[in-house]
Amino acid sequence: MAFTNLDKVFFPELGLTKGDVIAYYRRIAPYLLPHLADRPLTLRRWPNGIVGEDFFQKDLDDPPAFVRTERIWSEEGRRDIRMAICNDEATLLWLAQLGCIEMHAWFSRVTPVARRRGARPGAFSGSEATIAKSALNLPDFVVFDIDPFLFPEGTGPTRRHGELDPDYTRKGFEAARQAALWLGEALEGLGLRAFLKTSGKTGLHAFIPIVRRYTFAQTHAFAKTMAAWLTGQHPDALTTAWSVRDRVGKVFLDYNQNLRGKTLASIYSLRPVPQATVSVPVTWDELRAGFDPLRWTIATVFDRLERVGDLWADILAGAQEIALRAER
């Protein structure tokens, strides 16, 4: 594989180059690849670094022969698209060569599910009916994106790269931390265990590993119910409002990620912020004690991995049932 423009600056404040990004993904590959395996990827490309324009790409035109792809029905486009599956280091580095600073993997896998009634193994294309019966409609997780919309006095959300995201503030992260603790307590009351990671910005992501028998419609309903109940318990602090202006001053509990094809920046993904932070798994004890999420960056994350390893290494082994709990 040929790497090009390795000296192009991708993170101007730190002087990090495209070559540094590729080197990061080469080094993080043993930790990251198990979490990407068999999952379709939405590419988010930053060909000129974080201060340049970015764009999302799902449909691949002419990838190298070594890149595994799957033809997958796109409800949005009403047609089949060709999506990347990143199961090896070569593919991961090819993605970095394309300027993919972030990695965005689906919450479901192409891996066959035993005894799935009406499904054809490996069939994800041709129609909505086909993909709805496939393994790709059976997520591994229920997810919550915990995003604080708290700002310094006199400021508000800033539009960057088409998104109205809050900048990091200590106050905002502390609010997100409290929201995550409330969510964890509620899930524990249902006998459910969630895995946590930093977003790499100012929020947190909670992943509940589940057995592969529930559809996205079911996991979305479960997450929506949980988010609505939690905001009812803490109406002054939490919101599920879709309008950004209605979120200001509160923590946004986003349950709408629980839809087929939706993604979050993956575990160990770099984030396109000046500090070159990384989305890192954390323990509930660490969350209770408190920490600065900006401490884990392209330069520091490997020290943490050497000390604690991959805290999500067994996440799929901890798959849980949610149906009966949802009905109570």
VENSULGI-V370380 format. One record per run of one state. SS is the DSSP state (@ for helix, = for strand, . for the rest). FROM is the first residue (numbers start at 1). LEN is the number of residues. If there is no record, write none. Layout:
BEGIN
SS_FROM_LEN ; SS_FROM_LEN
END
This chain:
BEGIN
._1_8 ; =_9_3 ; ._12_4 ; =_16_2 ; @_18_19 ; ._37_3 ; =_40_6 ; ._46_9 ; =_55_3 ; ._58_10 ; =_68_7 ; ._75_4 ; =_79_7 ; ._86_3 ; @_89_9 ; ._98_2 ; =_100_6 ; ._106_22 ; @_128_5 ; ._133_2 ; @_135_3 ; ._138_3 ; =_141_8 ; ._149_9 ; =_158_3 ; ._161_2 ; =_163_3 ; ._166_4 ; @_170_20 ; ._190_5 ; =_195_4 ; ._199_5 ; =_204_7 ; ._211_5 ; @_216_18 ; ._234_4 ; =_238_2 ; ._240_4 ; @_244_4 ; ._248_3 ; =_251_4 ; ._255_9 ; =_264_2 ; ._266_4 ; =_270_1 ; ._271_6 ; =_277_2 ; ._279_2 ; =_281_2 ; ._283_1 ; @_284_6 ; ._290_3 ; @_293_3 ; ._296_1 ; =_297_1 ; ._298_3 ; @_301_8 ; ._309_7 ; @_316_3 ; ._319_1 ; =_320_1 ; ._321_2 ; @_323_5 ; ._328_1
END
